[in-house]
Structure formats: structure tokens, C-alpha cells
């Protein structure tokens, strides 16, 4: 059995892989506790051959909590991704301490000896990561789409509670349409602009990969051809787990 997990600011994913079977569990980061874990994962008491779990985390406090609970309940040792010697897999050209584990997992998931990638992850933040063959070059962090929209709604009294969706028209006929247009086309401009600048600065061609909850919203209006992989982070963690035989 392989167990991997991704702890984000908003959501936690924990996945199990055994003989081709896959179980995926989602939790809200701010509501996870021992009782929830015990109720969901009590089957682990029978899986005595499971010793380690690979976790990418951008919330150290929650990782420490999960690590303690999993060891106390199931004797499973949770290893944070960046604690491993990842240079055996990918050449990291920046300070590893300054990169989110999820971004490194994404980079490892797509890396190739022959191809270059730009990974755009639509999470709490919108991140861009640049992978040139087996080299992680760095990236860009922009405000998350939903985070920005939620903040606008909270701070502006006359802005209605708008659910983000595609906007067909650039000119809104009312407040809700105007907000949708601003966020949809505004982020399209941001995404196209950053990708274009990365390509110009590095003088390289890239395959573009989108991941995260809003990837489907923006992929068709981007100038470059886009591949969507909602399981990119998890797939990167699986690759790490197999590489280190954990």
C-alpha cells in the first residue's frame, strides 16, 4: 500500500493505493481532528505492512497534528516531502526552503528529460512553476481567484455574493456581471501575461499544465494549448514514494 497526502491552506487530500485500488479522502484543513481521522481510516489497523506516508504540506501546524495522530493510532510515520533528498529526482535551482511542498510535487509529477513545463495551480494562491527538463527554475505566486473574490465581497458592501463562472461579455450590464467579467477576464489576462513573459525571458517552449479546482474555468481561453491534471500533486507524491521505496 502507498499512502500520500497533500495539506493545503483550504483542503486536505489523503489517498491510498493498493493493488490498483484507489481511495481518496477530502477534508477541510481548519476542521480536521483525531475523531475524523479515526472514523475514516480505522481500516489501517489491519494494514500492518504500511509504515510510511509521504505528505506535502504548506500548513506546518496541521502536518504536525496529522503526523502525531497517524503514528499514535496506526504506527504510520508521516514524512514531509521536503525532508527527503529530492535532488535524486529533480535539480532544484532555488532555495528549497522557499518553495511550497505542493509546488515541488507538481514539478516532480511533470518533469521530463526532454520537455519543459509551466504548471499553473489554482489553489488558495495561483502559482506558476517553471520546469526545464529535470530542473526546477522557480516560479510566480499570485493571489488566488476565490480568495480575491471572497475578500472583495467581504470588503465591499454593495458587491453581491457572486459565484465565479465564465463571462461571455467583457462589459457587464449589472454589478454581478461586471464582477464576473473582471475576475474571469482579469485572471485570463494575468495567466496569459505571466506565461508569455516566462517564455520570452527564458527563450524556451513549454507544455502548459493546469491543476487545482478552477483549472477547467480558464483552460479554453488561454493562448497556449493546455492540459488539465487535477491529480498532479498526488501523482508527484506517488512518484516520490516509489522512487524512495517507501
C-alpha positions in Angstrom: 0.0 0.0 0.0 1.1 3.6 -0.7 -0.3 6.5 1.2 0.2 10.1 0.2 -1.3 13.3 1.2 -1.5 17.0 0.3 -2.2 19.5 3.1 -3.3 22.9 1.6 -4.4 26.1 3.2 -8.1 25.2 2.4 -8.3 21.5 1.7 -6.5 18.2 2.6 -6.3 15.3 0.3 -5.3 11.8 1.6 -5.0 9.0 -0.9 -4.4 5.2 -0.6 -3.2 3.0 -3.4 -3.4 -0.8 -3.0 -3.3 -3.4 -5.8 -4.7 -0.9 -8.2 -7.4 0.3 -5.9 -7.5 3.9 -5.0 -9.3 5.6 -2.1 -9.3 9.4 -2.0 -10.5 11.4 1.0 -11.0 15.2 1.2 -11.2 17.3 4.4 -11.3 21.0 5.2 -8.0 22.0 6.7 -9.5 24.0 9.5 -11.8 21.2 10.7 -9.6 18.1 10.8 -9.3 16.3 14.1 -8.4 13.0 15.6 -12.0 11.8 15.7 -12.4 12.4 11.9 -9.2 10.5 11.1 -10.1 7.6 13.3 -13.6 7.3 11.8 -12.2 7.4 8.2 -9.0 5.4 8.5 -9.7 2.7 11.1 -9.1 0.1 8.4 -5.4 0.9 8.7 -5.2 -1.1 11.9 -5.3 -4.2 9.7 -2.6 -2.9 7.3 0.4 -3.6 9.5 2.7 -3.6 6.4 2.2 0.1 5.9 5.0 2.0 7.6 5.4 5.4 5.9 3.3 8.1 4.3 4.5 10.9 2.1 2.9 14.3 2.7 3.2 17.6 1.0 2.2 20.4 3.3 2.0 24.2 3.4 0.5 24.2 6.8 3.1 23.1 9.3 0.8 23.0 12.3 -1.7 20.7 10.6 1.1 18.4 9.3 2.4 18.1 12.9 -1.1 17.2 14.0 -1.7 14.6 11.3 1.8 13.1 11.9 1.1 12.6 15.6 -2.3 11.1 15.1 -1.3 8.7 12.4 1.6 7.4 14.4 -0.3 7.1 17.7 -3.3 5.4 16.0 -1.6 3.3 13.3 2.2 3.5 13.8 2.4 5.1 10.4 5.3 7.6 10.0 4.4 10.7 8.0 7.3 12.1 6.1 7.1 15.7 4.9 8.2 15.8 1.2 10.9 18.4 1.6 12.6 16.3 4.3 13.7 13.8 1.5 16.8 14.2 -0.6 14.8 15.3 -3.7 17.9 16.2 -5.6 18.0 12.5 -6.5 14.8 13.2 -8.6 15.0 16.9 -9.6 17.6 19.6 -9.8 16.2 22.5 -7.7 17.7 25.8 -8.8 16.3 27.9 -5.9 16.3 27.7 -2.1 14.2 24.6 -1.3 13.0 26.1 1.9 11.3 28.9 0.0 9.1 26.5 -2.2 5.8 25.0 -1.1 5.9 21.2 -1.0 2.9 21.1 -3.3 4.7 23.0 -5.9 7.7 20.7 -5.7 5.3 17.7 -6.0 3.8 19.3 -9.1 7.2 19.8 -10.6 8.3 16.2 -9.9 5.0 14.9 -11.4 5.6 16.6 -14.8 9.4 16.6 -15.1 10.9 15.0 -18.2 14.4 14.6 -19.6 13.2 16.1 -23.0 10.4 18.6 -22.2 9.8 21.9 -20.4 6.7 22.7 -18.4 4.9 25.6 -16.8 2.5 24.3 -14.1 -0.4 26.7 -13.1 -2.0 25.6 -9.8 -5.4 27.3 -8.9 -5.4 27.0 -5.2 -5.6 29.4 -2.3 -2.9 31.2 -4.3 -2.5 31.0 -8.1 1.0 29.6 -8.6 3.2 29.3 -11.7 6.1 26.9 -11.7 8.8 26.6 -14.4 10.4 23.2 -15.0 13.1 22.9 -17.7 13.7 19.2 -18.4 14.7 17.9 -14.9 15.4 21.4 -13.5 13.0 23.4 -11.3 13.8 27.0 -12.1 11.4 28.8 -9.8 8.0 30.4 -10.2 5.4 33.1 -9.6 2.8 33.4 -6.8 -0.3 35.5 -7.5 -3.5 35.9 -5.3 -5.9 33.0 -5.6 -9.1 33.6 -7.6 -11.6 32.6 -5.0 -9.6 34.2 -2.2 -9.6 37.5 -4.1 -13.3 37.3 -4.9 -14.3 36.4 -1.3 -12.2 39.3 0.0 -13.9 41.7 -2.4 -17.3 40.6 -1.3 -16.4 40.9 2.4 -14.9 44.4 2.0 -17.3 46.0 -0.5 -20.8 46.4 0.9 -22.6 46.7 -2.4 -20.9 43.7 -4.1 -23.3 40.8 -4.2 -22.3 37.2 -3.3 -21.1 36.2 -6.7 -20.3 32.6 -7.7 -17.3 32.6 -10.1 -18.1 31.4 -13.6 -17.2 32.1 -17.2 -18.2 35.5 -18.5 -19.2 35.7 -22.2 -19.2 39.5 -22.4 -16.4 41.9 -21.3 -18.9 44.7 -20.5 -21.2 43.8 -17.6 -24.8 45.2 -17.6 -25.1 45.0 -13.8 -22.8 44.6 -10.7 -22.7 40.8 -10.8 -21.9 40.7 -14.5 -19.2 43.3 -14.0 -17.6 41.4 -11.2 -17.7 38.1 -13.1 -16.1 39.9 -16.2 -13.4 41.5 -14.0 -12.4 38.2 -12.4 -12.7 35.9 -15.4 -11.1 38.1 -18.0 -8.8 39.7 -15.4 -7.3 36.4 -14.5 -7.2 35.3 -18.1 -5.1 38.3 -18.8 -2.9 37.6 -15.7 -2.4 33.9 -16.8 -1.6 34.7 -20.4 0.6 37.6 -19.5 2.8 35.6 -17.0 3.1 32.6 -19.3 4.1 34.9 -22.1 6.8 36.7 -20.0 8.2 33.4 -18.8 8.6 32.2 -22.4 10.1 35.4 -23.5 12.5 35.6 -20.5 13.8 32.0 -20.9 13.5 31.8 -24.7 12.1 28.3 -24.3 8.9 26.5 -25.4 6.8 24.9 -22.7 3.9 22.5 -22.3 1.3 24.2 -20.1 -0.4 22.1 -17.3 -3.2 23.4 -15.2 -4.2 21.8 -11.9 -6.4 22.8 -8.9 -10.2 23.4 -8.6 -10.6 26.2 -11.1 -8.4 24.8 -13.9 -11.4 23.9 -16.0 -12.6 27.5 -15.9 -9.6 29.1 -17.6 -8.1 26.4 -19.9 -10.0 27.2 -23.1 -9.3 30.9 -23.2 -5.5 30.6 -22.8 -3.4 31.3 -25.9 -1.3 28.1 -25.4 -2.6 24.6 -25.6 -3.4 23.5 -22.0 -3.5 20.1 -20.4 -5.6 19.7 -17.2 -4.4 17.3 -14.4 -6.4 17.6 -11.2 -4.3 14.9 -9.6 -0.9 16.4 -10.4 0.2 16.9 -6.8 -0.8 13.4 -5.7 0.8 11.8 -8.8 4.1 13.6 -7.9 3.9 12.3 -4.4 3.3 8.7 -5.7 6.4 9.1 -7.9 8.4 10.1 -4.9 7.1 7.3 -2.8 8.0 4.7 -5.5 11.4 6.3 -6.1 12.4 6.1 -2.4 10.7 2.7 -2.0 8.6 4.0 1.0 
